[in-house]
Amino acid sequence: DPHRWLAETKWLCEEVKERESKEKKLRCYLLQSREQLKHFTQMKEAEHQSLSKQIKKQAKLLEEVHREKR
């Protein structure tokens, strides 16, 4: 039956469009999530480096204080 075939074809086309749209949204979300993760990782790295510098600076100051006491 040609009418049934046409209806099924139209339905399948809509299904494919819907799935493609969902896939596109998911890919976009994945890319955004990756970028966010990259950004947060960079922020944490920078924070870690900053804290490390502060610790070294304080250790140096502590050493100087100890030297002055002697």
All heavy atoms as a GROMACS GRO file, in nm:
protein
  609
    1ASP      N    1   0.085  -0.120   0.000
    1ASP     CA    2   0.000   0.000   0.000
    1ASP      C    3   0.089   0.126   0.000
    1ASP      O    4   0.163   0.149   0.096
    1ASP     CB    5  -0.090  -0.005   0.123
    1ASP     CG    6  -0.184   0.114   0.132
    1ASP    OD1    7  -0.215   0.174   0.028
    1ASP    OD2    8  -0.226   0.146   0.245
    2PRO      N    9   0.082   0.206  -0.105
    2PRO     CA   10   0.168   0.325  -0.117
    2PRO      C   11   0.145   0.430  -0.007
    2PRO      O   12   0.238   0.494   0.040
    2PRO     CB   13   0.134   0.384  -0.253
    2PRO     CG   14   0.042   0.290  -0.320
    2PRO     CD   15  -0.001   0.188  -0.222
    3HIS      N   16   0.019   0.444   0.037
    3HIS     CA   17  -0.010   0.543   0.142
    3HIS      C   18   0.057   0.504   0.273
    3HIS      O   19   0.113   0.588   0.342
    3HIS     CB   20  -0.162   0.558   0.162
    3HIS     CG   21  -0.231   0.617   0.044
    3HIS    ND1   22  -0.217   0.750   0.009
    3HIS    CD2   23  -0.314   0.562  -0.048
    3HIS    CE1   24  -0.288   0.774  -0.099
    3HIS    NE2   25  -0.348   0.661  -0.136
    4ARG      N   26   0.050   0.377   0.304
    4ARG     CA   27   0.112   0.328   0.427
    4ARG      C   28   0.265   0.343   0.419
    4ARG      O   29   0.330   0.386   0.514
    4ARG     CB   30   0.075   0.182   0.449
    4ARG     CG   31   0.131   0.127   0.577
    4ARG     CD   32   0.084  -0.014   0.602
    4ARG     NE   33   0.158  -0.067   0.716
    4ARG     CZ   34   0.178  -0.193   0.738
    4ARG    NH1   35   0.131  -0.284   0.656
    4ARG    NH2   36   0.247  -0.234   0.842
    5TRP      N   37   0.319   0.309   0.302
    5TRP     CA   38   0.464   0.321   0.281
    5TRP      C   39   0.509   0.466   0.298
    5TRP      O   40   0.609   0.495   0.363
    5TRP     CB   41   0.499   0.268   0.142
    5TRP     CG   42   0.645   0.276   0.111
    5TRP    CD1   43   0.741   0.186   0.144
    5TRP    CD2   44   0.713   0.381   0.041
    5TRP    NE1   45   0.864   0.228   0.101
    5TRP    CE2   46   0.850   0.349   0.036
    5TRP    CE3   47   0.670   0.501  -0.019
    5TRP    CZ2   48   0.945   0.430  -0.025
    5TRP    CZ3   49   0.765   0.582  -0.079
    5TRP    CH2   50   0.901   0.546  -0.082
    6LEU      N   51   0.432   0.560   0.240
    6LEU     CA   52   0.463   0.702   0.250
    6LEU      C   53   0.456   0.750   0.395
    6LEU      O   54   0.545   0.821   0.442
    6LEU     CB   55   0.366   0.784   0.162
    6LEU     CG   56   0.392   0.934   0.155
    6LEU    CD1   57   0.529   0.962   0.096
    6LEU    CD2   58   0.284   1.002   0.073
    7ALA      N   59   0.353   0.706   0.466
    7ALA     CA   60   0.338   0.745   0.606
    7ALA      C   61   0.454   0.691   0.690
    7ALA      O   62   0.509   0.763   0.774
    7ALA     CB   63   0.205   0.693   0.660
    8GLU      N   64   0.491   0.568   0.667
    8GLU     CA   65   0.602   0.508   0.741
    8GLU      C   66   0.734   0.579   0.709
    8GLU      O   67   0.817   0.602   0.797
    8GLU     CB   68   0.614   0.358   0.710
    8GLU     CG   69   0.510   0.275   0.782
    8GLU     CD   70   0.524   0.125   0.754
    8GLU    OE1   71   0.628   0.082   0.700
    8GLU    OE2   72   0.430   0.052   0.788
    9THR      N   73   0.752   0.614   0.583
    9THR     CA   74   0.873   0.684   0.541
    9THR      C   75   0.881   0.820   0.609
    9THR      O   76   0.986   0.860   0.659
    9THR     CB   77   0.876   0.701   0.388
    9THR    OG1   78   0.867   0.571   0.327
    9THR    CG2   79   1.002   0.768   0.342
   10LYS      N   80   0.767   0.892   0.610
   10LYS     CA   81   0.764   1.023   0.677
   10LYS      C   82   0.795   1.008   0.825
   10LYS      O   83   0.870   1.086   0.883
   10LYS     CB   84   0.628   1.090   0.658
   10LYS     CG   85   0.608   1.151   0.523
   10LYS     CD   86   0.474   1.222   0.514
   10LYS     CE   87   0.454   1.285   0.378
   10LYS     NZ   88   0.324   1.354   0.369
   11TRP      N   89   0.736   0.907   0.888
   11TRP     CA   90   0.758   0.882   1.031
   11TRP      C   91   0.906   0.853   1.057
   11TRP      O   92   0.965   0.906   1.151
   11TRP     CB   93   0.670   0.766   1.077
   11TRP     CG   94   0.691   0.732   1.221
   11TRP    CD1   95   0.640   0.796   1.328
   11TRP    CD2   96   0.773   0.626   1.272
   11TRP    NE1   97   0.683   0.738   1.444
   11TRP    CE2   98   0.765   0.633   1.413
   11TRP    CE3   99   0.852   0.529   1.214
   11TRP    CZ2  100   0.834   0.544   1.495
   11TRP    CZ3  101   0.919   0.441   1.296
   11TRP    CH2  102   0.909   0.448   1.435
   12LEU      N  103   0.965   0.769   0.971
   12LEU     CA  104   1.107   0.736   0.987
   12LEU      C  105   1.195   0.859   0.970
   12LEU      O  106   1.292   0.878   1.044
   12LEU     CB  107   1.149   0.627   0.887
   12LEU     CG  108   1.104   0.484   0.923
   12LEU    CD1  109   1.136   0.391   0.806
   12LEU    CD2  110   1.173   0.437   1.049
   13CYS      N  111   1.161   0.945   0.874
   13CYS     CA  112   1.237   1.068   0.853
   13CYS      C  113   1.231   1.156   0.978
   13CYS      O  114   1.333   1.213   1.019
   13CYS     CB  115   1.183   1.146   0.734
   13CYS     SG  116   1.231   1.076   0.575
   14GLU      N  117   1.114   1.167   1.038
   14GLU     CA  118   1.099   1.246   1.160
   14GLU      C  119   1.181   1.186   1.274
   14GLU      O  120   1.245   1.258   1.350
   14GLU     CB  121   0.951   1.257   1.202
   14GLU     CG  122   0.868   1.345   1.112
   14GLU     CD  123   0.923   1.487   1.102
   14GLU    OE1  124   0.955   1.547   1.208
   14GLU    OE2  125   0.936   1.538   0.990
   15GLU      N  126   1.180   1.054   1.284
   15GLU     CA  127   1.258   0.986   1.388
   15GLU      C  128   1.408   1.015   1.370
   15GLU      O  129   1.478   1.045   1.466
   15GLU     CB  130   1.236   0.834   1.382
   15GLU     CG  131   1.107   0.786   1.443
   15GLU     CD  132   1.110   0.796   1.596
   15GLU    OE1  133   1.205   0.746   1.659
   15GLU    OE2  134   1.015   0.855   1.650
   16VAL      N  135   1.454   1.008   1.246
   16VAL     CA  136   1.594   1.032   1.216
   16VAL      C  137   1.629   1.177   1.250
   16VAL      O  138   1.732   1.204   1.315
   16VAL     CB  139   1.627   1.001   1.068
   16VAL    CG1  140   1.764   1.054   1.029
   16VAL    CG2  141   1.619   0.851   1.044
   17LYS      N  142   1.543   1.272   1.211
   17LYS     CA  143   1.569   1.413   1.242
   17LYS      C  144   1.575   1.435   1.392
   17LYS      O  145   1.662   1.508   1.442
   17LYS     CB  146   1.459   1.501   1.182
   17LYS     CG  147   1.471   1.523   1.034
   17LYS     CD  148   1.356   1.610   0.983
   17LYS     CE  149   1.355   1.616   0.832
   17LYS     NZ  150   1.238   1.689   0.781
   18GLU      N  151   1.482   1.374   1.464
   18GLU     CA  152   1.477   1.388   1.609
   18GLU      C  153   1.604   1.332   1.674
   18GLU      O  154   1.663   1.394   1.762
   18GLU     CB  155   1.353   1.314   1.662
   18GLU     CG  156   1.310   1.358   1.799
   18GLU     CD  157   1.180   1.291   1.841
   18GLU    OE1  158   1.077   1.308   1.770
   18GLU    OE2  159   1.182   1.221   1.944
   19ARG      N  160   1.646   1.216   1.630
   19ARG     CA  161   1.767   1.154   1.685
   19ARG      C  162   1.891   1.236   1.652
   19ARG      O  163   1.980   1.252   1.735
   19ARG     CB  164   1.782   1.011   1.634
   19ARG     CG  165   1.682   0.918   1.701
   19ARG     CD  166   1.702   0.775   1.661
   19ARG     NE  167   1.595   0.693   1.716
   19ARG     CZ  168   1.598   0.563   1.720
   19ARG    NH1  169   1.702   0.497   1.672
   19ARG    NH2  170   1.498   0.496   1.772
   20GLU      N  171   1.897   1.288   1.530
   20GLU     CA  172   2.011   1.372   1.492
   20GLU      C  173   2.016   1.498   1.577
   20GLU      O  174   2.123   1.541   1.619
   20GLU     CB  175   2.004   1.408   1.343
   20GLU     CG  176   2.043   1.294   1.252
   20GLU     CD  177   2.027   1.327   1.104
   20GLU    OE1  178   1.959   1.427   1.070
   20GLU    OE2  179   2.083   1.253   1.021
   21SER      N  180   1.899   1.554   1.603
   21SER     CA  181   1.892   1.674   1.686
   21SER      C  182   1.939   1.644   1.828
   21SER      O  183   2.016   1.720   1.887
   21SER     CB  184   1.748   1.726   1.689
   21SER     OG  185   1.736   1.833   1.777
   22LYS      N  186   1.894   1.531   1.883
   22LYS     CA  187   1.937   1.491   2.018
   22LYS      C  188   2.087   1.466   2.022
   22LYS      O  189   2.156   1.508   2.115
   22LYS     CB  190   1.863   1.364   2.063
   22LYS     CG  191   1.721   1.388   2.107
   22LYS     CD  192   1.657   1.257   2.152
   22LYS     CE  193   1.511   1.276   2.187
   22LYS     NZ  194   1.447   1.149   2.225
   23GLU      N  195   2.138   1.399   1.919
   23GLU     CA  196   2.281   1.370   1.912
   23GLU      C  197   2.362   1.500   1.905
   23GLU      O  198   2.464   1.515   1.972
   23GLU     CB  199   2.312   1.284   1.789
   23GLU     CG  200   2.458   1.243   1.781
   23GLU     CD  201   2.490   1.160   1.658
   23GLU    OE1  202   2.396   1.112   1.590
   23GLU    OE2  203   2.609   1.143   1.630
   24LYS      N  204   2.314   1.596   1.825
   24LYS     CA  205   2.382   1.725   1.811
   24LYS      C  206   2.386   1.796   1.946
   24LYS      O  207   2.489   1.850   1.987
   24LYS     CB  208   2.310   1.811   1.708
   24LYS     CG  209   2.381   1.939   1.675
   24LYS     CD  210   2.307   2.016   1.567
   24LYS     CE  211   2.377   2.146   1.535
   24LYS     NZ  212   2.309   2.223   1.432
   25LYS      N  213   2.273   1.796   2.018
   25LYS     CA  214   2.268   1.860   2.150
   25LYS      C  215   2.363   1.791   2.247
   25LYS      O  216   2.433   1.858   2.324
   25LYS     CB  217   2.126   1.855   2.207
   25LYS     CG  218   2.031   1.953   2.142
   25LYS     CD  219   1.892   1.940   2.198
   25LYS     CE  220   1.792   2.024   2.121
   25LYS     NZ  221   1.655   2.003   2.164
   26LEU      N  222   2.366   1.659   2.244
   26LEU     CA  223   2.455   1.585   2.333
   26LEU      C  224   2.602   1.610   2.302
   26LEU      O  225   2.684   1.624   2.392
   26LEU     CB  226   2.425   1.434   2.327
   26LEU     CG  227   2.297   1.390   2.397
   26LEU    CD1  228   2.269   1.242   2.366
   26LEU    CD2  229   2.307   1.410   2.548
   27ARG      N  230   2.634   1.619   2.173
   27ARG     CA  231   2.773   1.648   2.135
   27ARG      C  232   2.813   1.788   2.183
   27ARG      O  233   2.924   1.809   2.232
   27ARG     CB  234   2.790   1.639   1.983
   27ARG     CG  235   2.795   1.497   1.932
   27ARG     CD  236   2.825   1.494   1.782
   27ARG     NE  237   2.814   1.360   1.730
   27ARG     CZ  238   2.910   1.268   1.737
   27ARG    NH1  239   3.023   1.297   1.797
   27ARG    NH2  240   2.893   1.148   1.686
   28CYS      N  241   2.722   1.882   2.169
   28CYS     CA  242   2.746   2.018   2.213
   28CYS      C  243   2.767   2.020   2.365
   28CYS      O  244   2.860   2.084   2.416
   28CYS     CB  245   2.628   2.107   2.175
   28CYS     SG  246   2.656   2.282   2.204
   29TYR      N  247   2.682   1.948   2.437
   29TYR     CA  248   2.693   1.940   2.582
   29TYR      C  249   2.826   1.875   2.622
   29TYR      O  250   2.892   1.921   2.715
   29TYR     CB  251   2.575   1.859   2.637
   29TYR     CG  252   2.579   1.841   2.786
   29TYR    CD1  253   2.553   1.947   2.873
   29TYR    CD2  254   2.609   1.718   2.842
   29TYR    CE1  255   2.557   1.931   3.010
   29TYR    CE2  256   2.614   1.701   2.980
   29TYR     CZ  257   2.587   1.808   3.062
   29TYR     OH  258   2.593   1.792   3.198
   30LEU      N  259   2.865   1.773   2.548
   30LEU     CA  260   2.992   1.705   2.576
   30LEU      C  261   3.110   1.801   2.556
   30LEU      O  262   3.200   1.808   2.640
   30LEU     CB  263   3.008   1.583   2.484
   30LEU     CG  264   3.140   1.507   2.494
   30LEU    CD1  265   3.156   1.445   2.633
   30LEU    CD2  266   3.146   1.398   2.387
   31LEU      N  267   3.107   1.877   2.447
   31LEU     CA  268   3.215   1.974   2.422
   31LEU      C  269   3.221   2.080   2.532
   31LEU      O  270   3.328   2.116   2.579
   31LEU     CB  271   3.196   2.040   2.286
   31LEU     CG  272   3.227   1.955   2.164
   31LEU    CD1  273   3.189   2.028   2.035
   31LEU    CD2  274   3.373   1.916   2.161
   32GLN      N  275   3.103   2.129   2.574
   32GLN     CA  276   3.098   2.228   2.681
   32GLN      C  277   3.154   2.170   2.810
   32GLN      O  278   3.231   2.236   2.881
   32GLN     CB  279   2.955   2.275   2.705
   32GLN     CG  280   2.901   2.368   2.598
   32GLN     CD  281   2.755   2.402   2.620
   32GLN    OE1  282   2.685   2.337   2.698
   32GLN    NE2  283   2.708   2.504   2.550
   33SER      N  284   3.117   2.046   2.839
   33SER     CA  285   3.164   1.980   2.961
   33SER      C  286   3.315   1.961   2.957
   33SER      O  287   3.384   1.983   3.058
   33SER     CB  288   3.096   1.844   2.979
   33SER     OG  289   2.957   1.861   2.994
   34ARG      N  290   3.368   1.924   2.843
   34ARG     CA  291   3.513   1.907   2.828
   34ARG      C  292   3.585   2.040   2.850
   34ARG      O  293   3.688   2.045   2.916
   34ARG     CB  294   3.548   1.852   2.690
   34ARG     CG  295   3.525   1.704   2.677
   34ARG     CD  296   3.566   1.656   2.540
   34ARG     NE  297   3.547   1.512   2.528
   34ARG     CZ  298   3.542   1.448   2.414
   34ARG    NH1  299   3.558   1.513   2.301
   34ARG    NH2  300   3.524   1.318   2.412
   35GLU      N  301   3.529   2.147   2.792
   35GLU     CA  302   3.590   2.279   2.808
   35GLU      C  303   3.586   2.323   2.955
   35GLU      O  304   3.683   2.379   3.005
   35GLU     CB  305   3.520   2.383   2.721
   35GLU     CG  306   3.554   2.372   2.574
   35GLU     CD  307   3.702   2.390   2.545
   35GLU    OE1  308   3.763   2.484   2.598
   35GLU    OE2  309   3.757   2.307   2.470
   36GLN      N  310   3.473   2.296   3.021
   36GLN     CA  311   3.462   2.330   3.163
   36GLN      C  312   3.565   2.254   3.245
   36GLN      O  313   3.631   2.311   3.332
   36GLN     CB  314   3.322   2.294   3.215
   36GLN     CG  315   3.223   2.406   3.209
   36GLN     CD  316   3.093   2.367   3.279
   36GLN    OE1  317   3.056   2.250   3.285
   36GLN    NE2  318   3.025   2.466   3.332
   37LEU      N  319   3.577   2.127   3.217
   37LEU     CA  320   3.672   2.042   3.289
   37LEU      C  321   3.814   2.093   3.268
   37LEU      O  322   3.892   2.103   3.362
   37LEU     CB  323   3.659   1.897   3.243
   37LEU     CG  324   3.747   1.794   3.312
   37LEU    CD1  325   3.720   1.791   3.462
   37LEU    CD2  326   3.727   1.657   3.252
   38LYS      N  327   3.845   2.128   3.144
   38LYS     CA  328   3.978   2.181   3.111
   38LYS      C  329   4.003   2.311   3.189
   38LYS      O  330   4.109   2.330   3.248
   38LYS     CB  331   3.983   2.208   2.960
   38LYS     CG  332   4.118   2.245   2.905
   38LYS     CD  333   4.104   2.253   2.752
   38LYS     CE  334   4.216   2.327   2.688
   38LYS     NZ  335   4.198   2.341   2.544
   39HIS      N  336   3.901   2.398   3.191
   39HIS     CA  337   3.912   2.525   3.262
   39HIS      C  338   3.933   2.502   3.413
   39HIS      O  339   4.021   2.563   3.474
   39HIS     CB  340   3.786   2.608   3.239
   39HIS     CG  341   3.780   2.734   3.316
   39HIS    ND1  342   3.860   2.844   3.288
   39HIS    CD2  343   3.704   2.770   3.423
   39HIS    CE1  344   3.833   2.940   3.374
   39HIS    NE2  345   3.739   2.898   3.456
   40PHE      N  346   3.853   2.414   3.472
   40PHE     CA  347   3.866   2.387   3.616
   40PHE      C  348   4.001   2.324   3.648
   40PHE      O  349   4.062   2.354   3.751
   40PHE     CB  350   3.753   2.296   3.665
   40PHE     CG  351   3.618   2.363   3.669
   40PHE    CD1  352   3.504   2.296   3.627
   40PHE    CD2  353   3.604   2.494   3.715
   40PHE    CE1  354   3.380   2.357   3.631
   40PHE    CE2  355   3.480   2.556   3.720
   40PHE     CZ  356   3.368   2.488   3.678
   41THR      N  357   4.048   2.238   3.561
   41THR     CA  358   4.178   2.174   3.581
   41THR      C  359   4.288   2.280   3.579
   41THR      O  360   4.378   2.279   3.664
   41THR     CB  361   4.204   2.069   3.473
   41THR    OG1  362   4.099   1.971   3.476
   41THR    CG2  363   4.337   1.999   3.492
   42GLN      N  364   4.280   2.373   3.484
   42GLN     CA  365   4.379   2.481   3.476
   42GLN      C  366   4.373   2.569   3.600
   42GLN      O  367   4.476   2.611   3.653
   42GLN     CB  368   4.356   2.565   3.350
   42GLN     CG  369   4.395   2.493   3.222
   42GLN     CD  370   4.354   2.570   3.097
   42GLN    OE1  371   4.274   2.662   3.103
   42GLN    NE2  372   4.407   2.529   2.982
   43MET      N  373   4.251   2.598   3.647
   43MET     CA  374   4.236   2.680   3.767
   43MET      C  375   4.298   2.611   3.888
   43MET      O  376   4.368   2.673   3.968
   43MET     CB  377   4.087   2.709   3.794
   43MET     CG  378   4.030   2.818   3.708
   43MET     SD  379   3.852   2.845   3.731
   43MET     CE  380   3.833   2.852   3.906
   44LYS      N  381   4.272   2.482   3.901
   44LYS     CA  382   4.327   2.406   4.014
   44LYS      C  383   4.479   2.400   4.007
   44LYS      O  384   4.547   2.410   4.109
   44LYS     CB  385   4.269   2.264   4.019
   44LYS     CG  386   4.130   2.255   4.075
   44LYS     CD  387   4.134   2.288   4.222
   44LYS     CE  388   3.996   2.295   4.281
   44LYS     NZ  389   3.998   2.344   4.419
   45GLU      N  390   4.531   2.384   3.888
   45GLU     CA  391   4.677   2.382   3.870
   45GLU      C  392   4.739   2.515   3.911
   45GLU      O  393   4.839   2.518   3.983
   45GLU     CB  394   4.711   2.354   3.722
   45GLU     CG  395   4.767   2.217   3.697
   45GLU     CD  396   4.796   2.196   3.549
   45GLU    OE1  397   4.875   2.272   3.490
   45GLU    OE2  398   4.738   2.101   3.494
   46ALA      N  399   4.677   2.623   3.868
   46ALA     CA  400   4.726   2.757   3.902
   46ALA      C  401   4.718   2.778   4.054
   46ALA      O  402   4.811   2.832   4.114
   46ALA     CB  403   4.644   2.863   3.830
   47GLU      N  404   4.609   2.734   4.113
   47GLU     CA  405   4.592   2.746   4.258
   47GLU      C  406   4.700   2.665   4.331
   47GLU      O  407   4.760   2.711   4.428
   47GLU     CB  408   4.453   2.697   4.298
   47GLU     CG  409   4.420   2.713   4.444
   47GLU     CD  410   4.282   2.660   4.480
   47GLU    OE1  411   4.217   2.593   4.395
   47GLU    OE2  412   4.241   2.685   4.594
   48HIS      N  413   4.725   2.546   4.281
   48HIS     CA  414   4.827   2.459   4.341
   48HIS      C  415   4.964   2.525   4.333
   48HIS      O  416   5.040   2.525   4.431
   48HIS     CB  417   4.827   2.324   4.270
   48HIS     CG  418   4.927   2.228   4.325
   48HIS    ND1  419   5.050   2.210   4.267
   48HIS    CD2  420   4.922   2.146   4.432
   48HIS    CE1  421   5.118   2.120   4.337
   48HIS    NE2  422   5.043   2.080   4.438
   49GLN      N  423   4.997   2.581   4.218
   49GLN     CA  424   5.126   2.649   4.201
   49GLN      C  425   5.139   2.768   4.294
   49GLN      O  426   5.243   2.791   4.355
   49GLN     CB  427   5.144   2.692   4.055
   49GLN     CG  428   5.174   2.577   3.961
   49GLN     CD  429   5.182   2.622   3.816
   49GLN    OE1  430   5.158   2.738   3.784
   49GLN    NE2  431   5.217   2.530   3.727
   50SER      N  432   5.030   2.844   4.306
   50SER     CA  433   5.031   2.960   4.394
   50SER      C  434   5.052   2.920   4.540
   50SER      O  435   5.133   2.980   4.610
   50SER     CB  436   4.898   3.035   4.380
   50SER     OG  437   4.890   3.139   4.473
   51LEU      N  438   4.981   2.816   4.583
   51LEU     CA  439   4.997   2.768   4.720
   51LEU      C  440   5.138   2.715   4.744
   51LEU      O  441   5.197   2.737   4.850
   51LEU     CB  442   4.893   2.660   4.752
   51LEU     CG  443   4.749   2.710   4.764
   51LEU    CD1  444   4.653   2.591   4.776
   51LEU    CD2  445   4.733   2.803   4.882
   52SER      N  446   5.191   2.646   4.645
   52SER     CA  447   5.326   2.593   4.655
   52SER      C  448   5.428   2.706   4.671
   52SER      O  449   5.518   2.698   4.755
   52SER     CB  450   5.358   2.510   4.530
   52SER     OG  451   5.483   2.453   4.540
   53LYS      N  452   5.409   2.814   4.593
   53LYS     CA  453   5.498   2.930   4.605
   53LYS      C  454   5.488   2.992   4.744
   53LYS      O  455   5.589   3.029   4.804
   53LYS     CB  456   5.463   3.036   4.499
   53LYS     CG  457   5.516   3.004   4.361
   53LYS     CD  458   5.477   3.115   4.264
   53LYS     CE  459   5.520   3.081   4.123
   53LYS     NZ  460   5.477   3.184   4.026
   54GLN      N  461   5.366   3.004   4.795
   54GLN     CA  462   5.345   3.062   4.928
   54GLN      C  463   5.414   2.978   5.035
   54GLN      O  464   5.477   3.032   5.126
   54GLN     CB  465   5.196   3.073   4.960
   54GLN     CG  466   5.125   3.185   4.889
   54GLN     CD  467   4.977   3.191   4.923
   54GLN    OE1  468   4.926   3.107   4.996
   54GLN    NE2  469   4.909   3.291   4.869
   55ILE      N  470   5.402   2.847   5.024
   55ILE     CA  471   5.465   2.758   5.121
   55ILE      C  472   5.617   2.774   5.118
   55ILE      O  473   5.682   2.783   5.222
   55ILE     CB  474   5.424   2.610   5.096
   55ILE    CG1  475   5.277   2.590   5.132
   55ILE    CG2  476   5.513   2.514   5.174
   55ILE    CD1  477   5.220   2.458   5.090
   56LYS      N  478   5.674   2.779   4.997
   56LYS     CA  479   5.819   2.797   4.984
   56LYS      C  480   5.862   2.931   5.043
   56LYS      O  481   5.964   2.940   5.112
   56LYS     CB  482   5.861   2.788   4.837
   56LYS     CG  483   5.858   2.647   4.783
   56LYS     CD  484   5.893   2.644   4.636
   56LYS     CE  485   5.876   2.502   4.581
   56LYS     NZ  486   5.897   2.498   4.436
   57LYS      N  487   5.783   3.036   5.017
   57LYS     CA  488   5.814   3.168   5.069
   57LYS      C  489   5.811   3.167   5.223
   57LYS      O  490   5.901   3.220   5.288
   57LYS     CB  491   5.711   3.268   5.015
   57LYS     CG  492   5.747   3.413   5.032
   57LYS     CD  493   5.631   3.499   4.984
   57LYS     CE  494   5.678   3.600   4.882
   57LYS     NZ  495   5.568   3.687   4.835
   58GLN      N  496   5.709   3.105   5.280
   58GLN     CA  497   5.698   3.098   5.426
   58GLN      C  498   5.810   3.014   5.486
   58GLN      O  499   5.862   3.048   5.592
   58GLN     CB  500   5.561   3.042   5.466
   58GLN     CG  501   5.449   3.140   5.442
   58GLN     CD  502   5.312   3.084   5.477
   58GLN    OE1  503   5.299   2.966   5.510
   58GLN    NE2  504   5.211   3.169   5.471
   59ALA      N  505   5.848   2.908   5.419
   59ALA     CA  506   5.958   2.823   5.467
   59ALA      C  507   6.088   2.904   5.469
   59ALA      O  508   6.166   2.895   5.564
   59ALA     CB  509   5.972   2.700   5.379
   60LYS      N  510   6.108   2.985   5.365
   60LYS     CA  511   6.227   3.069   5.357
   60LYS      C  512   6.228   3.170   5.472
   60LYS      O  513   6.330   3.190   5.539
   60LYS     CB  514   6.228   3.142   5.222
   60LYS     CG  515   6.363   3.166   5.164
   60LYS     CD  516   6.347   3.227   5.026
   60LYS     CE  517   6.477   3.218   4.949
   60LYS     NZ  518   6.465   3.276   4.816
   61LEU      N  519   6.113   3.234   5.495
   61LEU     CA  520   6.102   3.330   5.603
   61LEU      C  521   6.129   3.265   5.738
   61LEU      O  522   6.197   3.321   5.824
   61LEU     CB  523   5.963   3.396   5.604
   61LEU     CG  524   5.933   3.497   5.496
   61LEU    CD1  525   5.786   3.537   5.498
   61LEU    CD2  526   6.021   3.620   5.512
   62LEU      N  527   6.076   3.146   5.757
   62LEU     CA  528   6.096   3.071   5.881
   62LEU      C  529   6.244   3.041   5.902
   62LEU      O  530   6.297   3.055   6.013
   62LEU     CB  531   6.014   2.942   5.878
   62LEU     CG  532   5.996   2.866   6.007
   62LEU    CD1  533   5.929   2.952   6.112
   62LEU    CD2  534   5.916   2.740   5.984
   63GLU      N  535   6.311   3.002   5.794
   63GLU     CA  536   6.456   2.976   5.800
   63GLU      C  537   6.532   3.102   5.840
   63GLU      O  538   6.622   3.098   5.925
   63GLU     CB  539   6.509   2.926   5.665
   63GLU     CG  540   6.486   2.780   5.639
   63GLU     CD  541   6.541   2.738   5.503
   63GLU    OE1  542   6.647   2.792   5.461
   63GLU    OE2  543   6.478   2.652   5.439
   64GLU      N  544   6.495   3.215   5.782
   64GLU     CA  545   6.560   3.341   5.815
   64GLU      C  546   6.540   3.376   5.962
   64GLU      O  547   6.632   3.422   6.029
   64GLU     CB  548   6.506   3.453   5.725
   64GLU     CG  549   6.554   3.447   5.582
   64GLU     CD  550   6.491   3.553   5.492
   64GLU    OE1  551   6.434   3.650   5.546
   64GLU    OE2  552   6.498   3.535   5.370
   65VAL      N  553   6.420   3.357   6.013
   65VAL     CA  554   6.390   3.386   6.153
   65VAL      C  555   6.476   3.297   6.244
   65VAL      O  556   6.533   3.344   6.343
   65VAL     CB  557   6.238   3.367   6.184
   65VAL    CG1  558   6.213   3.370   6.332
   65VAL    CG2  559   6.159   3.474   6.113
   66HIS      N  560   6.488   3.171   6.209
   66HIS     CA  561   6.570   3.078   6.286
   66HIS      C  562   6.716   3.121   6.286
   66HIS      O  563   6.784   3.116   6.388
   66HIS     CB  564   6.559   2.935   6.233
   66HIS     CG  565   6.438   2.862   6.282
   66HIS    ND1  566   6.420   2.827   6.412
   66HIS    CD2  567   6.327   2.820   6.216
   66HIS    CE1  568   6.304   2.764   6.426
   66HIS    NE2  569   6.244   2.760   6.308
   67ARG      N  570   6.765   3.166   6.168
   67ARG     CA  571   6.903   3.210   6.157
   67ARG      C  572   6.929   3.335   6.243
   67ARG      O  573   7.029   3.349   6.307
   67ARG     CB  574   6.938   3.241   6.011
   67ARG     CG  575   7.012   3.124   5.946
   67ARG     CD  576   7.068   3.162   5.810
   67ARG     NE  577   6.976   3.106   5.708
   67ARG     CZ  578   6.920   3.175   5.609
   67ARG    NH1  579   6.946   3.301   5.593
   67ARG    NH2  580   6.840   3.116   5.523
   68GLU      N  581   6.829   3.427   6.241
   68GLU     CA  582   6.844   3.549   6.319
   68GLU      C  583   6.844   3.521   6.469
   68GLU      O  584   6.910   3.591   6.545
   68GLU     CB  585   6.731   3.648   6.284
   68GLU     CG  586   6.749   3.712   6.148
   68GLU     CD  587   6.633   3.802   6.111
   68GLU    OE1  588   6.545   3.828   6.196
   68GLU    OE2  589   6.628   3.847   5.995
   69LYS      N  590   6.768   3.420   6.511
   69LYS     CA  591   6.763   3.384   6.654
   69LYS      C  592   6.897   3.331   6.702
   69LYS      O  593   6.931   3.346   6.817
   69LYS     CB  594   6.653   3.281   6.678
   69LYS     CG  595   6.516   3.341   6.688
   69LYS     CD  596   6.415   3.237   6.733
   69LYS     CE  597   6.279   3.297   6.752
   69LYS     NZ  598   6.182   3.197   6.794
   70ARG      N  599   6.972   3.266   6.615
   70ARG     CA  600   7.100   3.207   6.654
   70ARG      C  601   7.203   3.310   6.663
   70ARG      O  602   7.255   3.388   6.699
   70ARG     CB  603   7.147   3.103   6.551
   70ARG     CG  604   7.059   2.981   6.548
   70ARG     CD  605   7.110   2.886   6.442
   70ARG     NE  606   7.006   2.788   6.411
   70ARG     CZ  607   7.005   2.718   6.302
   70ARG    NH1  608   7.099   2.731   6.212
   70ARG    NH2  609   6.910   2.630   6.280
   0.00000   0.00000   0.00000
